[in-house]
Amino acid sequence: MRFVGWDLTDPYSRQCRAVDVAQVDARGRVRFSELRWPAPSRDGGFDPGVLAAAFPVGTQDVLVVDGPHALARTGATVRESERLLRAPGRTPDVLPVPGPPFAGFVRGSVLLFAALRARGGLPLLDVDAAALGEARLFEAFPGATWRALAVEKLGAKASREGREQRRAVLEAEGLRFAEGELPTHDQLDAALCAWLGWLTRKAPERVAAVGAAPLTVDASGWLREGRILDLRSTQEQVARPRRMLSELLVL
């Protein structure tokens, strides 16, 4: 089983950046790679088979993606999970048209999740799996998780100081980066996503699915609302000393 994190980009951007990928193994070692979006069709869509081929996943992978996996409930302008975690990108109840801020990012992400579920065989929480430990495809919002992990205010995420701080936070949780490696802020977000996936299997008491509306599939086949994977609040965590990732590793 691999624990994989993706930091999605906007596939409709004129200079579409590669998607940063982080893989965390059973010893906490992190390896980075990249994936690239295929070109969208003229109507702004993607063939699900082409998307699934461009974003391959293993049958036992636990995948956590920084990007929305569903539309808001009908009539809503934002998902409850996004409101609770103060996500800057808001997902409406219809697939947005690229152009406005975050619109292309949201559109691509929702279409990618649909393709992964249909073609990749990855079960999503609520519609395919009843428990976190049974699901293998999740959404995360790293901005909220960094806030929960930090013991002091972190520097700007793209700055050297901010990146060093975030790397140190993950190292304190047991992740191991290549010697001398200072990942980009996008790579660090991907690593954080992969780490959250690891927790669903090794320390499930530390994570929760945030949001009041479980994921559903509407009559047209669209995924709606859904919850975001994040750390439990201090009050919600099991009342015992916090265990670091390195103490939990199964060799």
C-alpha positions in Angstrom: 0.0 0.0 0.0 1.3 3.5 -1.0 0.2 6.8 0.5 0.1 9.4 -2.2 -0.6 13.1 -2.2 -1.4 15.3 -5.2 -1.2 19.1 -5.3 -3.6 19.9 -8.1 -3.1 22.8 -10.6 -5.5 24.6 -13.0 -5.7 22.6 -16.3 -7.2 25.6 -18.1 -4.4 27.9 -17.3 -2.4 29.2 -20.3 0.8 28.0 -18.6 -0.6 24.9 -16.8 1.9 23.7 -14.2 2.6 20.1 -13.5 0.8 18.4 -10.6 3.2 17.7 -7.8 3.1 14.2 -6.4 4.4 12.9 -3.1 4.7 9.3 -2.1 5.2 8.2 1.5 6.4 4.7 2.2 6.0 2.6 5.3 9.2 4.1 6.8 8.1 7.7 6.3 10.4 8.3 3.3 9.1 10.9 0.9 9.6 10.7 -2.9 8.5 13.4 -5.3 7.4 13.2 -8.9 5.1 15.0 -11.3 2.0 14.4 -13.4 0.6 16.4 -16.2 -2.9 17.3 -17.3 -4.1 16.2 -20.8 -5.4 19.0 -22.9 -9.1 19.7 -22.3 -11.6 19.4 -25.2 -13.0 22.4 -26.9 -16.0 22.4 -24.7 -13.8 22.3 -21.6 -14.4 18.7 -20.7 -12.1 15.6 -20.3 -12.6 12.1 -21.4 -12.7 10.1 -18.2 -10.5 7.4 -19.7 -7.9 9.9 -20.8 -7.9 11.5 -17.3 -7.5 8.2 -15.6 -4.6 7.3 -17.8 -2.9 10.6 -17.2 -3.3 10.2 -13.4 -2.6 6.5 -12.7 -3.1 5.1 -9.2 -2.4 1.7 -7.8 -5.3 -0.6 -6.8 -4.2 -0.4 -3.1 -3.1 3.3 -3.0 -4.5 5.6 -0.5 -4.7 8.9 -2.4 -5.4 12.3 -0.9 -5.8 15.3 -3.3 -5.6 19.0 -2.7 -8.7 19.9 -4.7 -12.5 19.7 -4.4 -14.1 16.4 -5.2 -17.7 17.4 -5.4 -20.2 20.2 -6.2 -22.1 22.0 -3.5 -25.7 20.9 -2.8 -28.3 22.3 -5.2 -28.9 26.0 -4.5 -25.7 26.5 -2.4 -22.8 28.7 -3.5 -20.2 26.9 -1.3 -19.8 23.5 0.3 -20.1 23.4 4.1 -16.7 21.7 4.4 -15.0 24.6 2.6 -16.8 27.1 4.7 -15.8 25.4 8.0 -12.1 25.1 6.9 -12.0 28.6 5.4 -10.9 27.4 2.0 -10.3 30.3 -0.5 -11.6 28.3 -3.4 -15.4 27.9 -3.2 -17.2 25.2 -5.2 -20.7 26.1 -6.4 -23.6 23.8 -7.2 -22.8 23.8 -11.0 -19.5 23.1 -12.7 -17.8 26.5 -13.1 -16.7 27.9 -16.4 -12.9 28.7 -16.5 -12.0 32.3 -16.2 -12.7 33.7 -12.7 -10.3 32.9 -9.8 -10.2 29.3 -8.9 -12.9 28.4 -11.5 -10.6 26.3 -13.7 -9.0 24.7 -10.7 -12.4 23.7 -9.2 -13.7 22.4 -12.6 -10.7 20.3 -13.3 -10.6 18.8 -9.8 -14.3 17.8 -9.8 -13.9 16.2 -13.2 -10.7 14.4 -12.1 -12.4 12.9 -9.0 -15.3 11.7 -11.1 -12.9 10.0 -13.5 -10.9 8.4 -10.7 -13.9 7.0 -9.1 -15.4 5.7 -12.3 -12.2 4.4 -13.9 -9.7 4.1 -11.1 -11.8 2.0 -8.8 -10.9 4.1 -5.8 -13.7 4.1 -3.1 -14.8 7.5 -1.8 -16.1 8.1 1.7 -19.9 8.0 2.2 -20.9 6.7 -1.3 -18.4 3.8 -1.6 -17.1 3.3 2.0 -18.7 3.8 5.4 -15.5 4.5 7.3 -12.2 6.4 6.8 -10.2 3.2 7.0 -12.2 1.7 4.1 -12.0 4.7 1.7 -8.9 5.2 -0.5 -9.7 8.5 -2.2 -9.9 11.7 -0.2 -9.9 15.5 -0.5 -7.7 17.6 1.8 -7.2 21.4 2.3 -3.5 21.7 3.4 -4.0 25.3 4.5 -6.2 24.2 7.3 -4.0 21.3 8.3 -0.9 23.5 8.4 -2.7 25.8 10.8 -3.6 22.8 13.0 -0.1 21.4 13.0 1.9 24.6 13.6 2.8 25.6 17.2 3.7 29.1 16.0 2.7 31.2 13.0 4.4 29.8 9.9 6.2 32.0 7.4 4.9 32.7 3.9 4.5 29.3 2.2 6.7 30.2 -0.8 9.5 31.7 1.2 12.6 29.8 2.3 11.7 30.3 5.9 8.2 29.1 5.4 9.3 26.0 3.5 11.9 25.1 6.1 9.3 25.5 8.8 6.8 23.3 7.0 9.5 20.7 6.3 10.4 20.7 10.0 6.8 20.2 11.0 6.5 17.1 8.8 9.9 15.8 10.0 8.6 16.1 13.6 5.8 13.9 12.5 8.2 11.3 11.2 8.5 12.1 7.5 12.0 11.7 6.0 13.1 13.9 3.1 16.2 13.4 1.0 19.3 14.9 2.7 19.6 18.5 1.9 16.3 18.6 0.1 14.1 21.7 0.6 10.9 21.0 -1.3 8.8 23.6 -2.9 5.6 24.7 -1.1 3.5 22.7 -3.6 5.6 19.6 -2.9 5.2 20.2 0.8 1.4 20.4 0.4 1.5 17.1 -1.6 3.6 15.5 1.2 1.1 16.7 3.8 -1.7 15.2 1.8 0.1 11.8 1.7 0.7 12.0 5.4 -3.0 12.5 6.1 -3.7 9.4 4.0 -1.1 7.5 6.2 -3.0 8.6 9.3 -6.2 7.1 8.1 -4.6 3.7 8.4 -2.0 4.1 11.2 -3.5 6.7 13.5 -7.2 7.1 12.6 -7.9 8.8 15.9 -6.0 11.8 14.7 -8.1 12.5 11.6 -11.6 13.4 10.8 -13.8 14.1 7.8 -14.9 17.7 8.2 -18.3 18.8 6.9 -22.0 18.6 7.7 -23.1 17.1 4.4 -22.0 13.5 3.5 -21.1 12.8 -0.2 -24.0 11.9 -2.4 -24.6 11.2 -6.1 -27.5 13.2 -7.7 -29.8 12.0 -10.4 -27.5 13.3 -13.1 -24.5 11.5 -11.7 -22.7 14.5 -10.1 -21.0 14.1 -6.8 -22.3 16.7 -4.3 -21.0 18.2 -1.1 -18.8 15.6 0.7 -16.3 16.1 3.5 -12.6 17.1 3.7 -10.0 15.1 5.5 -8.2 17.0 8.2 -6.7 16.6 11.7 -9.1 16.3 14.6 -9.2 19.3 16.9 -7.4 19.0 20.2 -10.7 18.5 22.0 -11.8 15.7 19.7 -8.5 13.7 19.9 -8.3 10.7 22.1 -7.2 11.7 25.6 -3.7 10.2 25.6 -0.2 11.5 24.7 0.2 12.4 21.0 2.1 9.8 19.1 4.5 10.8 16.4 4.4 9.1 13.0 7.9 7.6 13.6 6.6 5.8 16.7 3.8 4.2 14.7 5.6 3.0 11.7 5.1 -0.7 10.8 8.3 -2.0 9.2 
